[in-house]
């Protein structure tokens, strides 16, 4: 029988650490989607959709759910993978920090395209889009952190 030599400096990650990844992803994605639905009813959101000719049903029912699941997967994966490296102790704060990072990335990637609009008030719409995304990402981070606490607490007891 052969034994495998391992380098003690190289840490191997157990797949057991990711057993709750799908639950955190679904919970965060649903929180993002519900927040999108609630914020889409605001008049300022209607003005934003009208400026970019965005269909309400497609954006709220399909795109926000898929986008929320993608962002929630990224935040959940980073929370599970880098849990000890994030500087706070509370999982809700850790996931909120990660979702704030995701918000900045989304702001640069998605809202940056809004500056390419030919209207004179493009920066006005960039600001509206950025502010409409703040509650989505905060609720997503809170939901993932809360679910992590619940799932981790039930696994340790």
N, C-alpha and C positions, 0 to 999 in steps of 0.2 A: 504494500500500500504506500502510495506517495503522499507526502504532506506538502502543502503549498507554503512556500516561504512568503511572508508578507513583510512589507516595510512598516515599522511601527510609526513612522512619521506620516504615512498615508492612511487617513481615516476612511474606513469603508462605511457607507451609509446603508442602514438596514431598510428594507422595503416596508417593514412594519411601521415605520414612522409616517408613511404616507397612506395608511389604511383609511384615514378619514378625509383624504383629499377630495373625494367626490362629494361628500356631505357638505364640506365647507364651500366648495365651488357652487353647488346647487343653491345653498342657502344665501350666499353672497350674490349670485346671479339673480335670484328672485327678489332680494332686497333692492338691488339696482333697478330691476324692472318695475317694481311697485312704485319706487320713488320717481322713476321716469314718467309713469302713468299719471301720478299725482301732479308733478310739475308741468306736464303737458297741458293741463287744464288752465294754466295761468295765461293771462292776456299777453304777457311779454314773450312767452314761449310761442304763442300763435304768430306774433310779429316776426320772431326769429325764423319760424318755419316758412312764413310767407316770403321773407327776404331771399331764402335759398330754394324756394319751390319744393319743399319737403312734404311728402304725403304723410298725413298724421297716422293713418292706420299702419302703413308699412313701417314707419319709424318707431311707433310705440309698440306695436304688436310683435314685430319680427326683429328689427335691427337692434332695438334696445335689449331684448332678451339675449340675442346672440352676443352682442357686445358686452353685456353684463356678465355672461358666463365666461367669456374670454378674459376679462379683467379679473373676475373672481378667481379663475384658475391661476392666473399669475400671482395674485396677492396670496392666495392660499398656499401655493407651492413655495413661495419665498418665505412665508411665515413658518411653514413646517421645516424647510431646509435650513434657514438661517435664524431659527428661533433664539438661540443663545447669543447671537451676534448683534441683535437689535437692542439698543441701549436701555430700554425700559423693562420693568418687571411684569406689568399687566398685559395679558394677551390682547385686550381690546385696544390699548394704546399702541402696541406693536403693530397690529393690523391696520390701525388708523394711520400710522406713519407710512406703512407700505402703500396704503391706498392714496395717501397724499403724493407719494412719489409717482404712482400710476396716473394721478390727476395731472401732474406736471408733464409727464410724457405724453398723455393724450392732448394736453393743451398745446404742446409744441407741434405734434404731428397733425392733429385734426384741425385745431383752430388756426394753425398757421396757413392752412389752405383757404381759410375765410378771408385772409388779407388780400387774396388774389382777385376778389370780386371787384367789378368795375365801378361800384358805387363810391361816392365820396365819404360815406360813413361806414366803411368796412371795419375800422377799429371799434366802432360802436357795437357791431355785431360780434366781434371777437370777444369783447367784454361781456356781452349778454350770454354768449355760449359758454364762456369760462365760468360765469356765476351760476348758470343753470346746472353745470356739472358738479359744482361743489357739494350740494346735498346728496347727489347720487353716490359719489365716491365716499363721502363720510358715512352714509348709511351702510354701504357695502362693507367698509372697514369695521364698523361697529358690529354688524351681523356676523362677519367671519370671526372676529375676536370673541364675541359672545358664544357662538357655536363651539369654538375651540375650548373655551372654558368649560362648557357643559360636557362636551365629549371627553375632554381630558380628565375632568372631575369624575365622570362615570367610569372611566377606564382605570383610574387609580384607586377607586374605592371598592 
